């Protein structure tokens, strides 16, 4: 009877360690997810800067040029359209060369500078859009920044792969941690559990308390992790406002709900697996850790 308080204290201590450990894992997963959200927003901004230049044919009439402008503006791939007269193109060219004198005979043609929507800023989409614009009447040539879009996509994909690898490693660590915690708890009660099996208790009956405890611990860990990440989001808003704009509260709310669900399923699943594996052992094997 004297050992009962010690066992309860040990059980509460192991539960506390499990909750703290899972909370830290969920916080890391949450930071990885927030980084992915921020990277997605940065990617959209970078893709929105990818442009297309449509050069108007010099023999095109004013009516044909106006029709071209209407077609470009009505395209779902175009976010904005800016018309640049030939004189302005000549002036820009002179500024880029560092020459103050504008060419008297203007060799340039008017053009439309288009800003595409992020959905159409992928390299494959850019090539298809360029071909479609080039086939329009009154178009002399189309210039596309395909290399920029390709570099943006490559960089974002590499970062996302790294984040996924980190998240997978954190999940694996948490599963191993919870599995060891449950195994130690079952090992401490191995004699009682074997007696229950001997009198006819099913494995499901014995396993149920550990699964329910795992659900509770996972839910608490999810709440703790969400609270810490919410505090981090508030700190970001006070310290780095531009970064906070890339992390809207709507996305954070979805993340918090996902962390609660992941924590619950993770702890419950790990507890079920650990208890099932240990209960399949014989009486002599139960005394082995």
VOFISE-895834 format. One line per 4 residues: their letters; for each residue x, y, z of C-alpha. Coordinates in nm, 4 decimals. Layout:
REM residues N
a) X Y Z | ...
END
This chain:
REM residues 289
xxxx) 0.0000 0.0000 0.0000 | 0.2891 0.2363 0.0674 | 0.4032 0.2087 -0.2911 | 0.0693 0.3265 -0.4333
xxxx) 0.1440 0.7026 -0.4014 | 0.4825 0.6449 -0.5605 | 0.3227 0.4620 -0.8510 | 0.0686 0.7385 -0.8970
xxxx) 0.3446 0.9989 -0.8834 | 0.5478 0.8024 -1.1376 | 0.2423 0.7663 -1.3632 | 0.1644 1.1378 -1.3452
xxxx) 0.5274 1.2193 -1.4099 | 0.5368 1.0004 -1.7192 | 0.2120 1.1556 -1.8429 | 0.3536 1.5047 -1.7916
xxxx) 0.6727 1.4135 -1.9765 | 0.4674 1.2649 -2.2595 | 0.2471 1.5751 -2.2880 | 0.5446 1.8117 -2.2834
xxxx) 0.7343 1.6042 -2.5383 | 0.4393 1.5732 -2.7760 | 0.3665 1.9453 -2.7342 | 0.7208 2.0302 -2.8387
xxxx) 0.6930 1.7991 -3.1386 | 0.3627 1.9598 -3.2382 | 0.5133 2.3060 -3.1976 | 0.7939 2.2110 -3.4337
xxxx) 0.5426 2.0664 -3.6787 | 0.3382 2.3846 -3.6476 | 0.6436 2.6012 -3.7172 | 0.7172 2.3880 -4.0226
xxxx) 0.3577 2.4328 -4.1397 | 0.3675 2.8101 -4.0794 | 0.6917 2.8304 -4.2750 | 0.5272 2.6403 -4.5592
xxxx) 0.2316 2.8831 -4.5538 | 0.4672 3.1805 -4.5617 | 0.6652 3.0256 -4.8463 | 0.3423 2.9700 -5.0381
xxxx) 0.2522 3.3372 -4.9965 | 0.6018 3.4438 -5.1031 | 0.5744 3.2155 -5.4042 | 0.2455 3.3754 -5.5058
xxxx) 0.3988 3.7205 -5.4775 | 0.7021 3.6203 -5.6807 | 0.4876 3.4534 -5.9446 | 0.2664 3.7602 -5.9646
xxxx) 0.5797 3.9507 -6.0659 | 0.6392 3.7258 -6.3638 | 0.5424 3.9250 -6.6688 | 0.4825 3.8909 -7.0397
xxxx) 0.5575 4.1594 -7.2968 | 0.3378 4.1628 -7.6075 | 0.4883 4.3754 -7.8841 | 0.2347 4.5327 -8.1187
xxxx) 0.2936 4.4981 -8.4914 | 0.3976 4.8295 -8.6473 | 0.1553 4.7837 -8.9356 | -0.1408 4.7254 -8.7035
xxxx) -0.4151 4.9828 -8.7174 | -0.5447 5.1656 -8.4110 | -0.8596 4.9557 -8.4202 | -0.6593 4.6323 -8.4274
xxxx) -0.4449 4.7525 -8.1371 | -0.7576 4.8347 -7.9358 | -0.9041 4.4926 -8.0123 | -0.5782 4.3328 -7.8981
xxxx) -0.5969 4.5254 -7.5705 | -0.9529 4.4028 -7.5158 | -0.8558 4.0427 -7.5792 | -0.5575 4.0646 -7.3453
xxxx) -0.7601 4.2186 -7.0621 | -1.0335 3.9554 -7.0956 | -0.7852 3.6673 -7.0663 | -0.8147 3.4825 -6.7317
xxxx) -0.4348 3.4535 -6.7195 | -0.3823 3.8312 -6.7173 | -0.3944 4.0171 -6.3858 | -0.3094 4.3639 -6.5201
xxxx) -0.2291 4.5314 -6.8510 | -0.0127 4.8397 -6.9093 | 0.0248 4.9980 -7.2522 | 0.3688 5.1426 -7.3260
xxxx) 0.3975 5.3689 -7.6322 | 0.6934 5.3322 -7.8645 | 0.8372 5.6644 -7.7415 | 0.8388 5.5385 -7.3830
xxxx) 1.0119 5.2158 -7.4890 | 1.2762 5.4222 -7.6665 | 1.3255 5.6370 -7.3575 | 1.3627 5.3332 -7.1319
xxxx) 1.6169 5.1803 -7.3667 | 1.8227 5.4995 -7.3592 | 1.8137 5.5038 -6.9768 | 1.9288 5.1426 -6.9576
xxxx) 2.2235 5.2221 -7.1843 | 2.3097 5.5277 -6.9776 | 2.2627 5.7548 -7.2735 | 2.0676 6.0768 -7.2283
xxxx) 2.0064 6.1164 -7.5995 | 1.6969 5.9404 -7.7306 | 1.7269 5.7957 -8.0787 | 1.5750 6.0281 -8.3354
xxxx) 1.4564 5.7381 -8.5481 | 1.2621 5.5177 -8.3083 | 1.3229 5.1520 -8.3950 | 1.0883 5.0281 -8.1262
xxxx) 0.7213 4.9407 -8.1372 | 0.4466 4.9915 -7.8783 | 0.3930 4.7070 -7.6394 | 0.1673 4.5757 -7.3651
xxxx) 0.3270 4.4785 -7.0346 | 0.1171 4.2032 -6.8790 | 0.1224 4.0791 -6.5225 | -0.0027 3.7228 -6.4975
xxxx) -0.1978 3.5614 -6.2161 | 0.0037 3.3197 -5.9968 | -0.1939 3.0224 -6.1282 | -0.0667 3.0838 -6.4813
xxxx) 0.2929 3.1703 -6.3885 | 0.4364 2.8200 -6.4133 | 0.6916 2.7606 -6.6920 | 0.4675 2.5199 -6.8845
xxxx) 0.1731 2.7586 -6.8630 | 0.3885 3.0514 -6.9724 | 0.4910 2.8765 -7.2928 | 0.1298 2.7923 -7.3775
xxxx) 0.0192 3.1480 -7.3018 | 0.2980 3.2905 -7.5180 | 0.1879 3.0789 -7.8118 | -0.1733 3.1858 -7.7656
xxxx) -0.0841 3.5564 -7.7463 | 0.1496 3.5287 -8.0458 | -0.1381 3.3935 -8.2545 | -0.3537 3.7008 -8.1864
xxxx) -0.3908 3.9603 -8.4611 | -0.1736 4.2747 -8.4434 | 0.0957 4.0934 -8.2408 | 0.4536 4.1183 -8.3635
xxxx) 0.6316 3.9208 -8.0897 | 0.5886 3.7933 -7.7334 | 0.8613 3.7950 -7.4692 | 0.8203 3.5749 -7.1619
xxxx) 1.0311 3.5547 -6.8437 | 1.0231 3.1756 -6.8377 | 1.3595 3.1349 -6.6649 | 1.2506 3.3473 -6.3688
xxxx) 0.9359 3.1401 -6.3194 | 1.1381 2.8182 -6.3431 | 1.3860 2.9390 -6.0794 | 1.1045 3.0394 -5.8448
xxxx) 0.9323 2.7022 -5.8763 | 1.2573 2.5104 -5.8279 | 1.3463 2.7045 -5.5143 | 1.0002 2.6674 -5.3596
xxxx) 0.9847 2.2947 -5.4343 | 1.3265 2.2397 -5.2751 | 1.2246 2.4261 -4.9588 | 0.8965 2.2366 -4.9343
xxxx) 1.0763 1.9015 -4.9675 | 1.3096 1.9959 -4.6835 | 1.0140 2.0990 -4.4670 | 0.8349 1.7716 -4.5395
xxxx) 1.1477 1.5758 -4.4431 | 1.1704 1.7652 -4.1129 | 0.8007 1.7056 -4.0429 | 0.8371 1.3340 -4.1160
xxxx) 1.1356 1.3084 -3.8825 | 0.9434 1.4844 -3.6039 | 0.6473 1.2486 -3.6439 | 0.8767 0.9473 -3.6256
xxxx) 1.0436 1.0787 -3.3107 | 0.7088 1.1433 -3.1432 | 0.5805 0.7934 -3.2263 | 0.8937 0.6334 -3.0803
xxxx) 0.8672 0.8533 -2.7709 | 0.5023 0.7699 -2.7032 | 0.5633 0.4030 -2.7717 | 0.8422 0.3892 -2.5125
xxxx) 0.6313 0.5763 -2.2561 | 0.3387 0.3351 -2.2908 | 0.5695 0.0348 -2.2804 | 0.7221 0.1556 -1.9534
xxxx) 0.3767 0.2068 -1.8008 | 0.2667 -0.1415 -1.9063 | 0.5911 -0.2885 -1.7802 | 0.5312 -0.1299 -1.4377
xxxx) 0.1882 -0.3015 -1.4242 | 0.2868 -0.6268 -1.5911 | 0.1791 -0.8452 -1.2971 | -0.1687 -0.6901 -1.2760
xxxx) -0.2144 -0.7078 -1.6528 | -0.1150 -1.0729 -1.6626 | -0.3658 -1.1457 -1.3841 | -0.6394 -0.9725 -1.5814
xxxx) -0.5548 -1.1797 -1.8873 | -0.5546 -1.4933 -1.6737 | -0.9085 -1.4295 -1.5389 | -1.0448 -1.3724 -1.8928
xxxx) -1.0140 -0.9985 -1.9579 | -0.9830 -0.9211 -2.3276 | -0.6907 -0.7313 -2.4720 | -0.9309 -0.4592 -2.5813
xxxx) -1.0513 -0.4102 -2.2241 | -0.6934 -0.3815 -2.0968 | -0.5857 -0.1617 -2.3852 | -0.8761 0.0838 -2.3561
xxxx) -0.7430 0.2931 -2.0634 | -0.4125 0.3502 -2.2404 | -0.5849 0.4567 -2.5623 | -0.8186 0.6928 -2.3743
xxxx) -0.5244 0.8359 -2.1860 | -0.3451 0.8815 -2.5174 | -0.6447 1.0705 -2.6567 | -0.6482 1.3006 -2.3537
xxxx) -0.2728 1.3568 -2.3625 | -0.2803 1.4246 -2.7364 | -0.5642 1.6748 -2.7008 | -0.3851 1.8574 -2.4192
xxxx) -0.0622 1.8597 -2.6196 | -0.2480 1.9989 -2.9210 | -0.4021 2.2775 -2.7118 | -0.0665 2.3659 -2.5545
xxxx) 0.1081 2.3690 -2.8923 | -0.1681 2.5829 -3.0460 | -0.1452 2.8324 -2.7587 | 0.2327 2.8605 -2.8000
xxxx) 0.2029 2.9089 -3.1754 | -0.0716 3.1702 -3.1278 | 0.1632 3.3585 -2.8956 | 0.4363 3.3296 -3.1570
xxxx) 0.1996 3.4699 -3.4224 | 0.1166 3.7672 -3.1968 | 0.4878 3.8283 -3.1369 | 0.5530 3.8194 -3.5104
xxxx) 0.2725 4.0722 -3.5670 | 0.4329 4.3152 -3.3176 | 0.7890 4.2605 -3.4363 | 0.7762 4.1773 -3.8085
xxxx) 0.4462 4.3001 -3.9492 | 0.5247 4.2115 -4.3159 | 0.5917 3.8511 -4.2141 | 0.2695 3.8394 -4.0120
xxxx) 0.0734 3.9406 -4.3216 | 0.1861 3.6163 -4.4824 | 0.0383 3.4204 -4.1895 | -0.3335 3.5065 -4.1830
xxxx) -0.5314 3.4014 -3.8768 | -0.7616 3.1945 -4.0960 | -0.4672 2.9725 -4.1927 | -0.3500 2.9661 -3.8295
xxxx) -0.6957 2.8531 -3.7124 | -0.6906 2.5644 -3.9596 | -0.3411 2.4754 -3.8406 | -0.4476 2.4773 -3.4751
xxxx) -0.7353 2.2430 -3.5497 | -0.5019 2.0157 -3.7459 | -0.2518 2.0077 -3.4574 | -0.5295 1.9098 -3.2158
xxxx) -0.6389 1.6300 -3.4464 | -0.2836 1.5131 -3.5181 | -0.1914 1.5136 -3.1501 | -0.4991 1.3120 -3.0564
xxxx) -0.4611 1.0559 -3.3339 | -0.0868 1.0331 -3.2846 | -0.0991 0.9640 -2.9120 | -0.3998 0.7320 -2.9361
xxxx) -0.2510 0.5358 -3.2261 | 0.0907 0.5035 -3.0638 | -0.0672 0.3916 -2.7367 | -0.2800 0.1319 -2.9158
xxxx) 0.0190 -0.0065 -3.1061 | 0.2430 -0.0197 -2.7989 | -0.0203 -0.1847 -2.5797 | -0.1148 -0.4374 -2.8476
xxxx) 0.2439 -0.5331 -2.9121 | 0.3222 -0.5761 -2.5433 | 0.0061 -0.7711 -2.4632 | 0.0896 -1.0258 -2.7319
xxxx) 0.3871 -1.1378 -2.5290 | 0.3878 -1.4408 -2.3063 | 0.4088 -1.4098 -1.9284 | 0.7865 -1.4597 -1.9245
xxxx) 0.8366 -1.2075 -2.2081 | 0.6374 -0.9431 -2.0199 | 0.9257 -0.9147 -1.7740 | 1.1527 -0.8055 -2.0595
x) 1.1561 -0.4365 -2.1466
END
